[in-house]
Amino acid sequence: MAKPRNNLRIFKPKQRLAVQGNHELTIDAISSDGRGIAKHKGKTVFVAGALPGEQVLVRFTTNRKSHDEAETIKVLQASDQRVTAPCQYYGRCGGCSFQHYHYQGQLQAKQQHLQQLFKHHEQSQEQPIAWQPALSADAYHYRHRVRFAISAKGKHFMLGYRQANSHELIAIDSCAIADPAINTFLPALKQLLSTLSKRALLLECAVVVDADKQLSVLLSVKAELPEQDYAQLQQFAQPLAVTIKVLHVEQPYAAPLFISGSLPQRYRLSADMNITYQAGDFTQINTAINQQMIQCLKSWLQLNEQDVVADYFCGIGNLTLPMAAASKQLLAYELVETMVAKAQANAADNGLTNITFVVADLFAEQLVIAQSANKVVLDPPRAGAKQLCTVLAQHSASQLLYVSCNPATLARDAEILQQGGYVISKAALIDMFPQTKHMECMLLLEKKP
């Protein structure tokens, strides 16, 4: 028997060093995350802060096998689409990536990315996809809820956003994409939190403003705060009629550790329809775009009093209630029981009695769905709905409308539905998050005869 060798060398891959020096590059296109795309000695380079058509001086930051990464040092020849970013934190904050790009340019870039993503799907069916105008609204101050990170050690206290490609924080005094009411409230909130005796236990702080400009705060903590801190929170909240909740980070769905006030907030779906929610409930971040999306959905599906609609991932009723008001019957499915209870309450508040709510695991392998629905709507989380689409592909519904916050999983699921006999007839970009790389999309699929 051969003796084991004790002097075996462990292979360590050689570290890839970034290209040294400064280099001039011509930007040919833009990536989905807002970086310019160029070539350097035949290799693709992603350049932060650069726009298509620009000549830029760059510094290389990363050397990867498939591509390099670089940052713009100086714009030598600017694009006519370049604008001055209004935010003082832009370029350091990791939230926005498009503020240097004229808003119409942003929309065009996102639209082109989506159309390229679904080019294969279009080629696999006989009819072209009818791309509709993008759903867009105000490019700034659109977020009705914002989540800040908190760092507090000793005398140090910071509330803000994560830096780009880092876990480090940038202290924020105002946010260019947040609702003005949140920015007005922020200085007082920072002062309050910075003076708590156990502020080191604070991790995150979400601030939400509703249709009536009513504010609420959701604090995430590592451990229970002392009574004196709860008293201080209550003393702050009561005269301002602000709701403050404190939740343990490891038990986000448990009862709050503390609550001051509990005013339900109002989210406007249309001129004559509202739903109520509380801080921590999921609501679409951009109210104006959400309202457009609802109108577009109803128009595409041409809902009428003969329709039976199945709504998967109904949440607290965002799409469910408007569709129910325009159809014969609505079958609403959701994973989370507490969300279903809130959706039921919202339906009752709006006088809707034609909705059947079902608590169901929509990711289950053995999934049973409603066979009576002639139209289907699904609005899943970022993971998509692969298992549900596998079942829906065999469904007889004449139309299926898919709203997605992740184009990649939407493309995967759409292919499953196409294999089951559905054809993508319409599509539209939903620009729910202007100035950022995030894209939402809506597809209408119709069953082939």
N, C-alpha and C positions, 0 to 999 in steps of 0.2 A: 504494500500500500504506500502510495506517495505521501510524503510528509507535507502537512499544510504549510503554506508559505506565510510568514508573518510580516514580510516586507512588501506586501502589495501596496501599490500606490493608488490613492483615491483620485479619480479624475475630477479636476476642477475646470469648468469652462473658462476660457480666457475672457477677461472683462473687456467689453467693447468700449473703446474710448471715442468720445464725440470728436467730430472734425474740428480741428483747431483753427483759430483766426476768425475774421469777419469776411463774409462773402456776399456778393450781389446775386440776387435771384429774381427771376421773373415769375410772377404768380399766374398760373394757368386756370385754376378753378378754386372752389371752396368746398371744404368737407362739411359733413353734417353737424360737426361740433364747432363750426365757426372758424376753423383754421384754414389759411391759404394752402394750396397744393402747388408744389414746384418740383423741378428736377435738378439734381446736382450730380454730375458725372453719371447720369443714367439711373440714379436711384431717387425714389420718391421722397420728398421732404414735406412735412407738415409744419407750417409756419404760423405761430400764434401772432395775432394782430395784423395780418395781411389780407388784402382783398384781391379778387381776380383782376388781372390787367395791370397790377402794380409792379414797379421795380423797387425792391427793398434791399437794405443792408441787414444781414441777419447774423446771429450768433448761434451755432449749433449747441444743443443741450443734451441730446440723447442719440445714441447709435444703436439701432435695432437691426435684426437680420433682414427684415422686409422693408424697412423705411428708416429715415432719420427724422428727428424733431428739432425745431429751431424757434427762436423768438426774434421778433422784429426790433432792430436797434434804431433804424432810421428809414423813413419812407422817402425814397429818392424820386419816384414819380407816382403821384397819388391817383387813385381811381376817382371818377366823378361821383361815385357812390359813397365815398368816405365822408363821415361827419364827425364832429367833435362829441365825444361821449359826455353826457351831462352829469354823470356820477363821479364824485371825487375818488371813489374806491375802485373804479373800473380798472381792470388789469391786474389788480391784487386780489379782489374778492372772487371767489369761485362760482358765484351765482350766474352772472351774465357773461355771454361770450360774443354778442353781436352789437353792442352799443356803438361801435365805430362804423357800422354798416347802416346806410339809409334804410328805413323800415320797408319800403317797397322792394329793395334789394334782398332783404332778409326773407320776405315772403316768396320771392321768385326762387331764391336758392333752396328753400325748404320744399317748395312745390316741385322743383326739378329733381330733388333727391327722392321724393316719394314716387314720382313718375318713373324714375329709373329703377326703383326698388320693385315696382309692379310691372315692369316691362315684360318679364318672363310670363307673368300671369296673363297679360294681354295677348301675348303670342300664342298661348295655349288654348285660346277660345276664338270663335269665329268673329265675334263683334268687338270693336274697340271699346275701351273704357271711356266714358264721357266724364272728363275731369271738369268739375264745377269750380266757380270762383272761390278762393279761400275765404273762410270765415275769419274776419279780423275786426278789431275795434281799436281802442286807445292803446298806444304803444308803451305808455308809462302809467304808473300809479293805478294798476289794475288789480293787484293782489288784495283780497279781503282777509286773508290770514297769512301770517308770517311766523316762521320759527327761528328763534335765535339760539345760539349756543352760549354757554356761560362758563367762564373760567375765574375762579376765586381762590387765591392762596395767600394767606397772611394779609398784608395791606393791598395786595393786587386784586383788582376786580375788573373784568372785561365782559361785555355783552356784545355779540356781533355775529359775523358769518365766518365760515371756514375760508382760508386762503385757497387760491387755485392750486390744485395738486398737493394739498397739505392738510394736516390736522390742526395747524396753527390758526388762531383767531385774528380777525381784524375788528377792532372796536368800531361800532356803527352808531352814528348819530341820527342818520335818516337813510331811507332806502328809496331809490328812484322808481322802483316798480311796486312799492307798497302803497296802499290807500293813504291819502293825506292824513286821515284821522289817526292812523297808527303812528305816523311820523310825529304828529303833534303830541301824542300821548307818551312817546318813547322817553324823553328826558326825565319825566316824573317817575316812570317805571324804573329806569336805571338807578335813580337816586334811592328809591325805595329798596330795591333788591341789594344794593351795595351796602346798606346800613343794617341788614339783618345780622343777628349775632352768629348764626351758623350758615352764612352765605356759601361756605365751601361745600355744602351739601347740594347746592343747586347745579343742575346739569343743563337743562334747556328751558326755554320760555317761549310759548306760543301765544301770539296776540291775534285776536279775531275781532273784526268789526262787521256788523250786520247791515241790513238794508235801512235800518233806522239810526245808523251810526252808534249803536250800542256796543260797548267794548267788553270783551272777556279775556281773561288771562289763564293759561294752563301751565303750571310749573311742574317740571319733572325733577324729582329729588332722589338722592342715593339712600336717604334714611329719614326717619321722622324728624321734623323740626321741633324746637322747643316751644312751649306755650307762648313765651314772650314774642317770638317771631310771628306766630299765628295771630296774636293780638295786634301786632303792628300791621300785618296784611289787612286785617279787618278794619282797622282804623283808617287805613288808606282807601279801601274799596267803598265803604258805605257812603260817604258824602258824594262820591263820583258816580254812584250806581253802577259800579264795575263789578262783574262777577270774577272771583279768583278761586281757582281750584288747584289743589296740590295732590299730585299722584306719585306713587313710588315707581321708579323706572322699571323695576322687575315685575310689577303688577299693574300694567296700564289699564286693564279692564276691571280691576277691583274697585271697591268703593273709595272715593277720594279720602286722603288723609285729613284734608281740611277743605272747607268750602265757605266762602263769604258771598252771600247772595246767590240766587239761582234763577236769574231771569232767562227764559228761553229766548233765543235769538231768532230773527226772522230772515229767511233767504227768499228773494223774489224770483220766481220762475217766469212770471209774465205779469202784465198789468193787473190781472184779476186772480192770480194764484200765487200763494206763498206756502213755504214749509217752515217748520220750526226745527231748531237744532241746538246743540250745546257745543262748547269748545271741546274738541276731541273727536266729534263726529266728522265724517268725510263729507265735504261739499266741494264743488268745482271751484277752483281758485279764482276764476275770472267770470264774474257774474254776467257781464255783457255778452261774452262769447257763449256762455252756457245758454242764455236766452236765444241767441241765434241758432245754436245747435238744436234746441228743442223745436223751433219753428221749421228748420230744415228737415229734421227727422219726420215730422208730421206731414210735410209737403211731399217728401220722397215716397213715403209709404201710402200717401193718399188715404189716410184713415177715415173710416166711415162707420155708420151705426150697425153694419153687418159684420165687422171685423172682430175676431177673437185673437188677441195679441198675447204672446208669451214674452215676458221681460225677465231676462236672466242677469243676476247681479244688480238687483233693484236698489240696494242701499236703503236710504231713508225716503225714497220716493221721487228722486230728481226727475227721471224720465217717465216713471210709472204714472204719476198723477196726470200730467198733461195728455198722455196717450189714452188713459182711461176716460178722460173727459170727451175724447173724440171717437171712441169705439164702443162696441157692444159689451165686451167683457175683457178683462185684463187678468192674466195669470202671472203673478210676480214671485220670483224665486230669489232667495238670498241665503248665504251661509250663516251669517251672524244673527242669532235670535234677538238680541237687543236692538239691532237695526231694524228688523222686521216689526218689532213692537212700535218703534218710532214711526215707521212708514205707515202702519195701520192708524196711528193717532193722526198723522198728517192727512191721510185719506178722509178720516172722519171730520177733521176740521174744515176740509174743502167740500164736504157734502157728497163724497164719491162712495157709492155702495156697490159698484160693479167690479170690485177688485178682490181676487182670492190670493192671499199671501201664503207662501210655502217656505218653510225652513228646510234647506237641502244642501248637501255637500256637492257643489257643482264641479268638483275635481275628482269625485269618486269614480272608480273603475266601472262599477255596475250602476250607471246613472240612468234613471228613468225620467223621461220628460213628457210634457203635455203633448198629446197627439191631436187635440182638437184645435190648436191654434193655426190660423191660416197665415199669420205674419209673426215674425220673431225679431226681437231686439236683444242684443247683448252688449254690455259695457264692462268687460272684465278688468282686473288689475293688470299690472305690467307683465305678469307671467302668461297672460293670454288665457285661452280656454281650449286647449288641445283636445281633451277628452270630450268635452261638451260638443265641440265641432265635429268630432268623429261620429257622435250620435246624431247631431243635427243634419249631417250630410245625407243621412238616410230618411230624413223627415220630408213630409209632403208640403210644408209651408211654401206658399208661392213667392214670398219675399222674406229676405233676412237682412237686417241692417246691423252692422258691426261698428261700434264706436271703440277706438283703441287709443291708449296713451303710449303704446310701444309699437312702432311700425314693424319691427323685426318679428315679433310674435304674431302680429296681424298678418303679415305675409305668409308665415308658416300655416296659420289656421285657415287663411283664405284658400290656400292650395288644397287643403283637406276638403273644404266645401266644394271646390271646383271638381274634385275627383268624384264627389257625390252627385254631380249634375247641376250645380249652381254656376251661374255666369255673373261676373262682376259687371254691372251696368253703369253705375255711377260711383264717383269718388270725390272727396274734397279734403283739403288740408284744413285742420282746425287749429288756428294759432292761439292756443290757450295761454302760452307763455312767451309773449314777445320779449326780445332781447336775449333770450336763452336758446340753447340748442334743442330744447324739448319740442317735440312735434306730436300732435294728435291727428288722427285721421278717421274718416267715416266712409265706409263702403256700403253700397246697396248691392246685394246679390239676389238674382232672380232664378227660380227653378226652370230649367229647360223643359218644354212640354214632353 
